[in-house]
Amino acid sequence: MARIGIPRPDQTSDRARRTLEHLQSAFGTIPNIFAAMALSPNLLDGVLRIDGATTSELPAAYRELAYIRTSAINGCEY
């Protein structure tokens, strides 16, 4: 199975690097899933916009439960 490398912020575009720096300051770290998405700045920005749209509607515990349930349904081991 092919694997996607996790780029460091300095290996991404300026746009993606700024987004990753924002995530670093918000989370204290850069989650690998977002770092991998930084290979496509459009994807990274789009996912963060979707996440931001749901943030105001759902409590954090429900969002996390949805992420975990979706991963389980899809057999995701991450």
Secondary structure, DSSP 8 states (H G I E B T S, - for coil): --------GGGS-HHHHHHHHHHHHHHSS--HHHHHHTTSHHHHHHHHHHHHHHHTTS-HHHHHHHHHHHHHHTT---
